[in-house]
Amino acid sequence: MASMMQPQIILLKEGTDTSQGKPQLISNINACMAVADVVRTTLGPRGMDKLIHDEKGNTTISNDGATIMKLLDIIHPAAKILVDIAKSQDSEVGDGTTTVVLLAGEFLKEAKPFIEDGVHSQNLIRSYRTASHLAIEKVKELAVSIEGKSLEEKKNLLAKCAATTLSSKLIGGEKEFFASMVVDAVLAIGNDDRLNMIGMKKVPGGNMRDSFLVNGVAFKKTFSYAGFEQQPKKFENPKILLLNIELELKSEKENAEIRLSDPLQYQSIVDAEWNIIYDKLDKCVKSGAKVVLSRLAIGDLATQYFADRDIFCAGRVTEEDLQRVAAASGGTVQTTVNNIIDEVLGTCELFEESQVGNERFNIFSGCPSGRTATIVLRGGADQFIEEAERSLHDAIMIVRRALKNSTVVAGGGAIDMEISRYLRQHARTIAGKSQLFINSYAKALEVIPRQLCDNAGFDATDVLNKLRQKHALPSGEGAPYGVDINTGGIADSFANFVWEPAVVKINAINAATEAACLVLSVDETIKNPKSESAQGEAAAGAMGGRGRGGAAFRGRGRGMRSWA
Amino acid sequence: MALAFDEFGRPFIILKEQEQMTRLRGLDAQKANISAGKAVARILRTSLGPKGMDKMLQSPDGDVTITNDGATILEQMDVDNQIAKLMVELSRSQDYEIGDGTTGVVVMAGALLEQAEKLLERGIHPIRIAEGYEMASRIAFEHLENVAHKYEFDATNIEPLVQTCMTTLSSKIVNRCKRSLAEIAVKAVLAVADLERKDVNLDLIKVEGKVGGKLEDTELIYGIVVDKDMSHPQMPKQIEDAKIAILTCPFEPPKPKTKHKVDIDTVEKFQTLRQQEQKYFDDMVQQCKDVGATLVICQWGFDDEANHLLMHRNLPAVRWVGGVELELIAIATGGRIVPRFQELTPEKLGKAGLVREKAFGTTKDRMIYIEHCANSKAVTIFIRGGNKMILEETKRSLHDALCVARNLIRNNSIVYGGGSAEISCSIAVEAAADKYPGVEQYAIRAFADALDAIPMALAENSGLQPIETLSAVKAQQIKENNHYCGIDCNDIGTNDMREQDVFETLIGKQQQIMLATQVVKMILKIDDVISSSDY
C-alpha cells in the first residue's frame, strides 16, 4: 500500500468516475442480471405483462421484451448493452426479444462464480464463443426446412410459426385467427422488402374478432368539406388518380403582388384565379378518374366540383397511405394535373366508404398488383390495440423470416434443451478449463424451459429433469420434447406445432453471447461527470470504486469514499 | 423500484431517476389493479336498469351534467388510475361500436374482476383464469346466438324496432315519453338508412335542442333545422315551394387570393371603383333572382348594404350557416353547393316544400325549418326540454336509441333483456364448466357467477331482494326451460320478458361479454406496474 502515500496524480478531470478491475466486472454482471429479471416473467405463453407508466403520463401495457427495455429508460452503461441487443433482435428478426435478454443475463450469471474465483475473463469469452458456434451449428442441423411444399401447406406451416409467437401475447386467445391473417398479409406483399406495405389501422371499439384484413388499402376518412356527403361512396373498378398538389382556390405564388391601376380590370384578375383552379379540376375530371386522392388539401370548392360530377375525393391523405394506394392500385402519384395519361391512374375492384366502429373508412379492395395489405385492428382499449399491433408486428416479422429462410425448429424450450445436452456432451471431450465453461454455457441455455415453467406456475426442477431424461435418450427421439404449458408435463413440441423459425434462435444465441462477451471484456468504466448532473453522484457511487492503484487495490478508490 | 445491490451492498442505478420510480409486482400488482377496476364498476352499478339512478357530475369549470349513461359518467369523472382508465376506455369502445350497454359492460367487467380476485387468492395462475374466462365467454357468445330471435321488420312495420329502442330508453331520465322518442329515433334511422347495404350513416341525423317547452314537444323533422334567422327582420317568415340557392361565397365583391392593390390616383377612378362595387351587389342579387331562387342560404355573411338590397329585391336570405349544416341542407333539398354566383343554374337550386322561421316562447330565439324536402335523406330531431341538463341527457339517450336502431338494421337479431339473457348464459356456462378438465373449470364457473351480477344489480336497483329474486328467476328458467325469464324491474307481474317486450340487440350483448372479458384478461395479465411516483 505504499502507493497510497504518494501524491495523487490527477489525469482526469475532477469528478470523473473510473471504475476498474474485477469488482467492476462483477458489478456490471449484477446490473445486467437485475435488468434480465425485469423481463423474466414475460417469457412464454403464460408470461405476464408489464404496465409501464412514464412521467409524461403515457401508459404502455406490453409483453414485448424490446418494448419494455426501451421504455425502462436504462442508464446503467453495462445494462444498456442488453437494451441494445433486445433492439437489434427486434429489428433483425422481430421476435425473441425477451429470450435474448434472458439468455445474456443467464450467461453472465453463470460466468460470475468463475470471475469471482479468479478466472480470466478472456478465457471465458473464448469458450463462450466456441460454445455459441457449436450451438448455432446444432440449431442449423436440427432445423427442418419447409421449402418445396405446396403453397397451401406452406401457409399452414407459417401460420403455426405465427401462432407460436402470438401465444405469449395478449391476443393469444385468438392466435389462430390472427395467425392466418398475418400469413395472408405477408403472402400478399410477396417478396417486397418494404414492410410498410402492410398497413395497420387501429380503431378502438369492437372486439378482437372484428379485426379484419383488407387485401388492399384502408384508411380513415380524412377531413372533408361541405359537399363531401354528396359524393358517391361506392365504385366498382374505378380509376384512381393520386395527386400531390393542393386543389384549392389560393394565391399561386406567396410573394406575388398584383397592382391594378384600372378598377375595371379587377374582375379579370378574379376570373383568372378561378380559371386556374377550374382548369386543374377539369383536367382531373377529364382523366376519367372516379376517385381522386391527394396528399395535400382538397378544398371545399373542389369537393363540390367533384360532387357535381360524381367523383369521390379525399384530401390530406397521409404519405404512407398514399404510397400504399399507389403500390396497390398500380398508379403513380402525380405532382401536376397536366397530361394525365391512363398509365398513371390506378384501379381496384371495389372502392367503398364504410363504417368501422365509430369511424368511416375508405377501403380499396381487390387491387390488381396486390402488393399491399391492411390490417384493421379492433379492441376494447387503446393500450389493448397498441399491444395487439406490437404483437402482430412480431408475428409478421416471424412469418417473413420463416418465408425467407424456410427452416423451423421446435419451440417450447425443446431446442434449448437439445443444444444444452449437445454442449454438455461436447464439453466432456475437451481437456482443460474450457470444459467447465462450456458446461456452464449449456446450463445457462436451460433457463428458457425453466422460465417457461416458472411463469406457468409449474415445478421447474421436476419438468427440467423429465426433459433432460428425454433428451438424453440415445436414439435422439427425445430431441423435439419441450415444456407442455397446458399440463405441466413435457410434450413433443414439434408434433404440437410449437414452432419458431431457426433464424430467431440463431440470432438470439449469437446476440446474447456477443453481449455477454462484451460485458465480460469490460474492466473499466470511465464516467464523465458532466453528462449527468445530480444523478451522477449517486450513480458514481453505485458504479463501484475507483481503483487508483490498479486492479490489486480491489477498486476501493475515491469513488467509494465519496459515496460512503 | 426494487433496487439491486452489488457485493458491497451498494445499490445500482439502472434506470433513470430510479429513486422516483415505484414498482408493484406479482400478486400485489394484480390485487391493486383489480380493486381499481372494481371501484369504477361500483360507481356505475347503481345506474343500471330502468330503475337505475343518475349521477350528477360537475366539471372543473362548473358545468353540471346529470346522466346515467355509463360512457358519459366515466368520461366526465376524469379518472387518473391506469386501470380505471382502461375501464373508461372499455365503456367508450362499447359506446363507439354499439352505442348502448355502456353501463352493463363495466358492471360485467367489475364482476369478473371480483371473481378473479377470489380465484387468485386460491393460488390459481392469473393466465389460467384469463383463459378460463375466454373459454366461458365463447360459450356464452354461442349460447346467446341460440337464444336470440330474428326480428322481422321493414319500412312499414317498425313496431319491433320501436320496442327495442324503448327498452334502451326505459333506463333513462326521459322514460316518461319513451314511446314517442323511440318512434322518433326509429323513423329517423329508417329515413337515412340504406336498407340494402345495411348501412346507416348517423351523420345525416342532426340532433338539435332548445331549452323551453316540454319533452313531449320533441319532434322529428324530415328536413333541416338551422339555428339561424333571416338576415333581415322584415323578410318573409314563411316561404312555400322554396327554391334555395346554397352559396359558399359571400355577398361582396370577390377578392383575389393573390396579394393585390388597387392604385387609385384620380377621382374618376375612385368613382368607377365605387360603381363597380355597387354593380357587383346588384349583379349578385340579380343572378340569384334570374335562376329563380326564392331563398338564399349563405355560408358567409354579408354587410348591411347587401342585406338591404336583398330585402329590397324581396329575396330572403340566411347568413352564417355552418359548413356541416350547409351540406345537410344540400343533401336534403337535392341542391348543389355553389361556390360563385356565375355558376348558379336552376338545376343547382335545392327544393323544399316549406321553409319557415319559428320563434319560441317569449324568447327571441328563432330557428329556420326547412321541411318537405325533395330528398328526405337528411333529418333533424329537434328536442325541447325544461333545462339544459335535460336537453343534454335527452340527446345522449336519443343517441343510444339511434345506435340501437342502427344495430338492428345491421343485424336484426335480438335477445331478451331484463337480465334474462345473462341468467340464461350463466346457466349454460355453469353446465358447460363441468366438461373442462383442469384449473380452467374454476374460472369458467366464476364467469357464470359474474354473469349473475347484471340481473343482481338490476334487482337491487329496482328495490327487490337481489338474491331471492335472482334465484327464483334462475329456478324458473331451468324448470320451465324458458330462456326469457328476467327480472321484473317495473313490477308488472310477469317474469317473462317476451310479455314485457323488453329486448336488446344480440350484437350489443355479445359485444358486452367479449369486451368485458378482453379487458379483464388484459388486467389479469399485468404483474408488474412501473410508474413514476408522481402518480
Interface residues (C-beta under 8 A of the other chain):
Chain A: P23 I26 S27 N30 A31 M33 A34 V35 D37 V38 T41 P45 R46 M48 D49 K50 L51 I52 H53 D54 E55 G57 T59 I61 N63 L72 D73 I74 I75 H76 A79 L170 G173 P204 G205 G206 N207 M208 R209 D210 Y225 A226 G227 F228 E229 Q230 L249 K250 S251 E252 K253 A256 E257 I258 R259 L260 S261 D262 P263 L264 Y266 Q267 I269 V270 A272 E273 W274 D300 L301 Q304 Y305 A307 D308 S354 Q355 G357 N358 R360 G379 G380 A381 D382 Q383 F384 E387 A456 G457 N486 T487 Q535 A538 A539 G541 A542 G544 W563
Chain B: A4 F5 D6 E7 F8 R10 P11 F12 I13 I14 L15 K16 E17 E19 A29 N33 Q82 K85 L86 E89 L90 R92 S93 Q94 D95 Y96 E97 H125 P126 I127 R128 A130 E131 E134 D199 V200 N201 D203 L204 T248 P253 P254 K255 P256 K257 T258 K259 H260 K261 V262 D263 I264 D265 K269 T272 L273 Q276 Q299 G323 V324 L326 E327 L328 A330 I331 R336 I337 V338 P339 R340 G438 Q511 M514 L515 Q518 V519 K521 M522 K525 I526 D527 D528 V529 I530 S531 S532 D534 Y535
